[in-house]
């Protein structure tokens, strides 16, 4: 499911690459507070991201003419190294985009805690962002303000559902309800009921729905707990026992890098759990479709996607940087995110606004309210300082499981548990 991950990464840490080099754009006012130097803001992404960030910066400068902001769009594959080099040299970005890797930076004292700045600005993170207000935290301090967000949601083929006489999916679906629907929607060799859950946000959602956690509240790995094992086994059985999800080989037969997003758009899978970005791929759909909240399992829990805005430890003007972040995450600026069909704004007021619920570019009758509804059930993923090492360990431990070479989730997760214990212990 390579392409699905790449699409997600426009929002998260990996990013979609752009041409080598740094694209710099500047929006200028008459001054920059106590300094004539512009605020430097680093982000990653593609052309839509560049244009949308710039529109938001232009609104910022219009409201605060004393500010200057220089936007730097850095290729995703070099972003971490670039910003860390800037910080090490004493010239870190004033504002920098971060995501799941936030605590790779904060644990190294490379980011400035934002709690006091938020308090001084009167910014209530829970009021503005709901459950994700403190998402980018480390050791009880906030290191980034949510900027782009959105829950994992369910895309479903309304045409197929109606043909089979199946009611639309709801958040109240249990795993049994889900499996029954997947079986009804599967036509051997033609259509599969579900796109699969082989990507960590997908199967982690099942684990948390089942009362499990990959890392517990005390920071200890619990990947081999009964709850996580049961969840991963259920996900694997959808492929190899029930045949309602394409195998990797079957996906490969559909074309290079085809995964759930593309298969759903083609009508090959009836249900797909993914993020906002897949909406763009539905523009030319030949069937009726809609979105719904993720099913609940034993309890409601769903993965979140997005990124935040942080201030590097060496930022020259942190007060002005936070002033900019406060505005960039306000309704006026965040409306630009949905207007450009770039992403889901983190600001809850915007998610519930007519601008989001009925965007001008949306040609289908889609229940966009699902995003705000789902935001109440987001689980807090463990953004540990060893995030990159953790994901690498997950890929290694589960590789044979996703290929069907190892059918036991218990064995895969026992191996993962040992690796995670080693990673976290050595880091400590």
C-alpha positions as CSV (number, residue, x, y, z in Angstrom):
1,X,0.0,0.0,0.0
2,X,2.9,2.3,-0.8
3,X,1.0,5.0,-2.5
4,X,-1.5,5.4,0.3
5,X,1.3,6.1,2.7
6,X,2.8,8.6,0.3
7,X,-0.5,10.4,0.0
8,X,-0.8,10.5,3.8
9,X,2.7,11.9,4.1
10,X,1.7,15.2,2.6
11,X,0.3,15.8,6.1
12,X,2.6,13.9,8.3
13,X,6.4,13.7,8.7
14,X,7.5,12.0,5.5
15,X,6.0,14.6,3.2
16,X,5.7,14.4,-0.6
17,X,8.9,15.5,-2.2
18,X,9.3,18.5,-4.4
19,X,12.2,19.4,-6.6
20,X,15.6,19.5,-4.9
21,X,16.3,22.8,-3.1
22,X,14.4,25.2,-1.0
23,X,11.6,27.3,-2.4
24,X,11.5,30.7,-0.6
25,X,8.6,33.2,-0.6
26,X,8.4,36.3,1.4
27,X,5.4,38.4,2.6
28,X,6.7,41.7,4.0
29,X,5.3,44.5,6.1
30,X,7.0,47.6,7.4
31,X,8.9,45.8,10.2
32,X,9.2,42.8,12.4
33,X,8.5,43.9,15.9
34,X,11.7,44.4,17.7
35,X,13.8,43.0,14.8
36,X,14.1,43.9,11.2
37,X,14.7,40.3,10.3
38,X,11.8,38.3,8.9
39,X,10.3,35.3,10.7
40,X,11.5,32.2,8.9
41,X,8.8,29.5,8.5
42,X,9.8,26.0,7.3
43,X,7.3,23.5,5.9
44,X,7.3,20.5,3.5
45,X,4.9,19.5,0.8
46,X,3.9,20.2,-2.8
47,X,2.6,23.1,-4.8
48,X,-0.9,23.2,-3.2
49,X,0.8,23.3,0.2
50,X,3.1,26.1,-0.8
51,X,0.3,28.2,-2.2
52,X,-2.0,27.6,0.7
53,X,0.6,28.5,3.4
54,X,1.5,31.6,1.4
55,X,-2.2,32.7,1.3
56,X,-2.4,32.3,5.1
57,X,0.8,34.2,5.6
58,X,-0.5,37.0,3.4
59,X,-3.6,37.3,5.6
60,X,-1.3,37.3,8.7
61,X,0.7,40.2,7.3
62,X,-2.4,42.1,6.3
63,X,-3.6,41.9,9.9
64,X,-0.2,42.6,11.4
65,X,1.8,44.8,8.9
66,X,4.7,45.0,11.4
67,X,5.5,41.3,10.7
68,X,7.7,39.9,8.0
69,X,7.5,36.2,7.2
70,X,9.7,34.2,4.8
71,X,8.3,30.8,3.8
72,X,10.7,28.0,3.1
73,X,9.4,24.9,1.4
74,X,11.9,22.1,2.0
75,X,11.9,18.7,0.3
76,X,10.5,16.2,2.7
77,X,13.4,13.7,2.5
78,X,15.8,16.4,3.6
79,X,13.5,18.3,6.0
80,X,14.6,16.8,9.3
81,X,18.3,17.2,8.5
82,X,17.9,20.7,7.2
83,X,16.0,22.1,10.2
84,X,18.2,20.4,12.7
85,X,21.3,21.8,10.9
86,X,19.7,25.2,11.1
87,X,19.0,24.8,14.8
88,X,22.5,23.5,15.5
89,X,24.0,26.5,13.8
90,X,22.0,28.9,16.0
91,X,19.6,29.9,13.1
92,X,16.7,27.6,13.6
93,X,13.4,28.5,12.0
94,X,11.1,30.8,14.0
95,X,8.2,28.7,13.0
96,X,8.6,25.0,11.8
97,X,6.1,22.4,10.7
98,X,6.3,19.1,12.8
99,X,4.2,16.0,13.0
100,X,4.6,12.6,14.6
101,X,8.3,13.2,14.9
102,X,7.8,16.3,17.1
103,X,9.5,14.7,20.1
104,X,12.5,13.7,18.2
105,X,13.1,17.5,18.3
106,X,11.7,18.4,21.7
107,X,13.6,15.6,23.5
108,X,16.8,17.1,22.2
109,X,15.9,20.6,23.5
110,X,15.5,21.8,19.9
111,X,12.0,23.3,20.4
112,X,10.7,25.9,22.7
113,X,7.9,25.0,25.1
114,X,4.8,26.9,24.2
115,X,2.6,26.7,27.3
116,X,3.6,30.2,28.7
117,X,3.3,31.8,25.3
118,X,-0.2,30.3,24.8
119,X,-1.2,31.4,28.3
120,X,0.0,35.0,27.6
121,X,-1.9,35.0,24.3
122,X,-5.1,33.7,26.0
123,X,-5.1,30.7,23.6
124,X,-7.2,27.9,25.1
125,X,-5.9,24.8,23.2
126,X,-8.8,22.6,24.2
127,X,-11.4,25.2,23.2
128,X,-9.8,25.8,19.8
129,X,-8.7,22.2,18.9
130,X,-10.6,19.8,21.1
131,X,-9.0,16.5,22.1
132,X,-5.9,17.2,20.0
133,X,-5.1,20.5,21.8
134,X,-2.1,18.9,23.6
135,X,-1.3,16.3,21.0
136,X,2.2,17.6,20.4
137,X,3.4,17.3,24.0
138,X,6.4,15.9,25.8
139,X,6.9,15.5,29.5
140,X,3.8,17.6,30.2
141,X,4.8,20.5,28.0
142,X,3.3,21.6,24.7
143,X,5.8,21.9,21.9
144,X,3.6,22.5,18.9
145,X,0.2,24.0,18.1
146,X,-2.2,21.8,16.0
147,X,-2.4,23.2,12.5
148,X,-3.7,20.5,10.1
149,X,-5.7,17.6,11.4
150,X,-8.4,15.1,10.6
151,X,-9.4,11.7,11.7
152,X,-9.2,8.4,9.9
153,X,-12.6,8.0,8.3
154,X,-14.5,5.4,6.3
155,X,-15.1,5.8,2.6
156,X,-17.9,3.5,1.3
157,X,-19.3,2.7,-2.1
158,X,-23.0,3.7,-1.8
159,X,-23.8,2.1,-5.1
160,X,-22.6,-1.3,-3.9
161,X,-24.1,-0.9,-0.5
162,X,-27.5,-0.2,-2.0
163,X,-27.2,-3.1,-4.5
164,X,-26.5,-5.5,-1.6
165,X,-29.2,-4.0,0.6
166,X,-26.7,-3.1,3.3
167,X,-27.2,0.0,5.4
168,X,-24.5,2.7,5.5
169,X,-21.7,2.1,8.0
170,X,-22.0,3.9,11.3
171,X,-19.8,4.5,14.3
172,X,-21.8,1.9,16.2
173,X,-20.7,-1.0,14.0
174,X,-19.0,-3.7,15.9
175,X,-16.2,-5.9,14.4
176,X,-18.8,-8.6,13.8
177,X,-21.1,-6.1,12.0
178,X,-18.1,-4.9,9.9
179,X,-17.0,-8.4,8.9
180,X,-20.5,-9.4,8.0
181,X,-20.7,-6.4,5.7
182,X,-17.3,-7.1,4.2
183,X,-18.4,-10.6,3.3
184,X,-21.6,-9.5,1.7
185,X,-19.7,-6.9,-0.4
186,X,-17.0,-9.3,-1.6
187,X,-17.3,-10.9,-5.0
188,X,-14.4,-13.3,-5.5
189,X,-11.9,-12.1,-8.1
190,X,-13.9,-8.9,-8.7
191,X,-14.6,-6.9,-5.6
192,X,-13.3,-7.0,-2.1
193,X,-15.2,-5.7,0.9
194,X,-12.4,-3.7,2.5
195,X,-9.1,-2.1,1.5
196,X,-7.2,-3.4,4.4
197,X,-5.5,-2.1,7.6
198,X,-1.8,-2.9,7.0
199,X,-0.6,0.7,7.7
200,X,0.1,1.5,11.3
201,X,-2.7,4.2,11.8
202,X,-5.2,1.6,10.5
203,X,-4.3,-1.4,12.7
204,X,-3.4,0.8,15.6
205,X,-7.0,2.1,15.5
206,X,-8.2,-1.5,15.9
207,X,-5.8,-2.1,18.8
208,X,-7.0,1.0,20.7
209,X,-10.6,0.1,19.9
210,X,-9.9,-3.2,21.6
211,X,-8.5,-1.5,24.8
212,X,-4.9,-2.0,23.8
213,X,-2.0,0.4,23.3
214,X,1.4,0.1,21.5
215,X,3.1,2.2,24.3
216,X,1.2,2.6,27.6
217,X,0.6,5.7,29.6
218,X,3.9,5.1,31.5
219,X,5.9,5.0,28.3
220,X,6.4,1.2,28.4
221,X,5.8,-1.0,25.2
222,X,2.7,-3.1,25.4
223,X,2.6,-4.3,21.8
224,X,2.3,-8.0,22.8
225,X,-0.7,-7.5,25.1
226,X,-3.7,-9.7,24.5
227,X,-5.8,-6.7,23.3
228,X,-3.3,-5.7,20.6
229,X,-2.7,-9.3,19.6
230,X,-6.4,-9.9,19.2
231,X,-6.8,-6.7,17.1
232,X,-3.9,-7.5,14.7
233,X,-5.0,-11.1,14.3
234,X,-8.5,-9.9,13.4
235,X,-7.0,-7.6,10.8
236,X,-4.8,-10.3,9.3
237,X,-7.7,-12.8,9.2
238,X,-9.6,-10.4,7.0
239,X,-7.0,-11.0,4.4
240,X,-5.9,-14.6,4.8
241,X,-8.9,-16.3,6.5
242,X,-11.9,-14.5,5.2
243,X,-10.6,-13.2,1.9
244,X,-12.4,-9.9,2.2
245,X,-9.2,-7.8,1.7
246,X,-6.8,-8.1,-1.2
247,X,-3.4,-9.7,-0.5
248,X,-0.3,-7.8,-1.4
249,X,0.0,-10.0,-4.5
250,X,-3.5,-9.1,-5.5
251,X,-2.9,-5.5,-5.1
252,X,0.2,-5.8,-7.2
253,X,-1.8,-7.4,-10.0
254,X,-4.0,-4.2,-10.0
255,X,-1.0,-2.1,-10.9
256,X,2.2,-0.5,-9.5
257,X,1.8,0.9,-6.0
258,X,-2.0,0.5,-6.0
259,X,-3.4,0.4,-2.5
260,X,-6.7,0.9,-0.7
261,X,-7.2,4.5,-1.9
262,X,-6.7,3.8,-5.6
263,X,-8.7,0.5,-5.4
264,X,-11.6,2.2,-3.8
265,X,-11.6,5.0,-6.4
266,X,-11.6,2.2,-9.1
267,X,-14.5,0.5,-7.4
268,X,-12.4,-2.6,-6.6
269,X,-12.9,-2.4,-2.8
270,X,-16.2,-1.3,-1.3
271,X,-14.9,0.2,1.9
272,X,-11.7,2.0,2.7
273,X,-10.4,3.5,5.9
274,X,-8.1,6.4,5.3
275,X,-7.8,10.2,5.5
276,X,-9.1,13.4,3.9
277,X,-6.6,13.2,1.1
278,X,-8.4,10.4,-0.7
279,X,-11.3,12.8,-1.4
280,X,-9.4,14.3,-4.3
281,X,-9.2,10.9,-6.0
282,X,-12.9,10.6,-6.0
283,X,-13.5,13.6,-8.3
284,X,-14.0,11.4,-11.4
285,X,-15.7,8.5,-9.6
286,X,-18.2,6.5,-11.7
287,X,-20.2,5.4,-8.6
288,X,-21.9,7.1,-5.7
289,X,-19.9,7.3,-2.5
290,X,-19.8,8.9,0.8
291,X,-17.9,9.0,4.1
292,X,-18.8,7.8,7.6
293,X,-17.1,7.6,11.0
294,X,-14.8,4.7,11.8
295,X,-16.6,1.7,13.4
296,X,-16.1,1.4,17.1
297,X,-15.2,-2.2,17.9
298,X,-15.4,-2.5,21.7
299,X,-15.0,1.3,22.1
300,X,-14.6,4.3,19.8
301,X,-11.0,5.1,19.0
302,X,-9.6,6.4,15.8
303,X,-6.2,7.6,14.5
304,X,-5.6,11.2,13.7
305,X,-3.5,12.7,11.0
306,X,-2.0,16.1,10.7
307,X,0.8,18.4,11.6
308,X,1.6,21.3,14.0
309,X,3.5,24.5,14.2
310,X,6.5,24.8,16.6
311,X,9.1,27.3,17.5
312,X,12.7,26.3,17.4
313,X,14.8,26.8,20.5
314,X,17.1,29.3,18.6
315,X,14.3,31.3,17.1
316,X,15.2,35.0,17.2
317,X,11.8,36.3,18.0
318,X,9.6,33.7,19.8
319,X,7.0,36.2,20.8
320,X,6.3,37.3,17.2
321,X,6.6,33.7,16.1
322,X,3.8,32.7,18.5
323,X,1.7,35.7,17.5
324,X,2.0,34.4,13.9
325,X,1.1,30.8,15.0
326,X,-1.9,32.1,16.9
327,X,-3.3,33.8,13.8
328,X,-2.4,31.0,11.4
329,X,-4.5,28.6,13.5
330,X,-7.4,31.0,13.8
331,X,-10.6,30.6,11.8
332,X,-9.7,33.4,9.3
333,X,-6.4,31.7,8.3
334,X,-7.6,28.1,8.7
335,X,-10.4,28.5,6.2
336,X,-7.8,28.8,3.5
337,X,-6.8,25.1,4.1
338,X,-10.2,23.8,3.2
339,X,-10.8,26.4,0.5
340,X,-7.8,24.9,-1.3
341,X,-8.8,21.3,-0.6
342,X,-5.4,20.9,1.0
343,X,-6.4,19.3,4.2
344,X,-8.6,19.3,7.3
345,X,-8.1,22.5,9.4
346,X,-7.2,21.7,13.0
347,X,-9.5,24.5,14.2
348,X,-12.8,22.9,15.3
349,X,-14.8,26.1,14.6
350,X,-13.7,25.8,11.0
351,X,-14.4,22.1,10.8
352,X,-18.0,22.8,11.9
353,X,-18.4,25.8,9.5
354,X,-20.3,26.0,6.3
355,X,-17.0,26.6,4.5
356,X,-15.9,23.1,5.5
357,X,-19.2,21.3,5.4
358,X,-20.1,22.5,2.0
359,X,-16.8,23.4,0.2
360,X,-17.2,25.1,-3.2
361,X,-15.0,22.5,-4.9
362,X,-17.0,19.5,-3.6
363,X,-19.2,18.2,-6.5
364,X,-20.7,15.2,-4.5
365,X,-23.1,15.2,-1.5
366,X,-20.5,14.2,1.1
367,X,-21.1,14.1,4.8
368,X,-18.1,16.3,5.8
369,X,-19.4,16.6,9.3
370,X,-17.9,13.2,9.9
371,X,-14.5,14.8,10.6
372,X,-15.7,17.0,13.5
373,X,-17.8,14.0,14.8
374,X,-14.8,11.7,14.7
375,X,-12.5,14.3,16.4
376,X,-14.1,13.4,19.8
377,X,-12.7,9.8,19.6
378,X,-9.1,10.4,18.5
379,X,-6.6,8.4,20.5
380,X,-3.3,9.9,21.4
381,X,-0.6,8.0,19.5
382,X,2.7,7.7,21.4
383,X,4.9,10.3,19.8
384,X,7.9,9.1,21.6
385,X,11.4,10.5,20.9
386,X,12.3,7.1,19.3
387,X,9.4,7.5,16.8
388,X,11.4,6.7,13.7
389,X,13.1,3.7,15.3
390,X,9.7,2.4,16.5
391,X,8.1,2.6,13.0
392,X,11.2,0.8,11.6
393,X,10.8,-1.9,14.2
394,X,7.1,-2.3,13.4
395,X,7.8,-2.7,9.6
396,X,10.4,-5.4,10.4
397,X,8.4,-7.3,12.9
398,X,5.2,-7.4,10.8
399,X,6.7,-7.8,7.3
400,X,6.1,-11.6,7.1
401,X,2.7,-11.2,8.8
402,X,1.4,-8.9,6.0
403,X,2.7,-11.3,3.4
404,X,1.0,-14.2,4.9
405,X,4.2,-16.0,5.6
406,X,3.6,-15.8,9.3
407,X,-0.1,-16.1,10.2
408,X,0.3,-15.6,14.0
409,X,-0.1,-12.1,15.2
410,X,1.2,-13.2,18.6
411,X,4.6,-14.2,17.1
412,X,4.9,-11.0,15.2
413,X,4.1,-8.8,18.2
414,X,6.3,-10.8,20.6
415,X,9.2,-10.0,18.3
416,X,8.1,-6.4,18.1
417,X,7.8,-6.1,21.9
418,X,11.4,-7.2,22.3
419,X,12.6,-4.7,19.8
420,X,10.6,-1.9,21.3
421,X,11.9,-2.7,24.8
422,X,15.4,-2.6,23.5
423,X,14.9,0.7,21.6
424,X,13.3,2.5,24.5
425,X,15.8,1.1,27.1
426,X,18.8,2.0,25.1
427,X,17.4,5.5,24.5
428,X,16.9,5.9,28.3
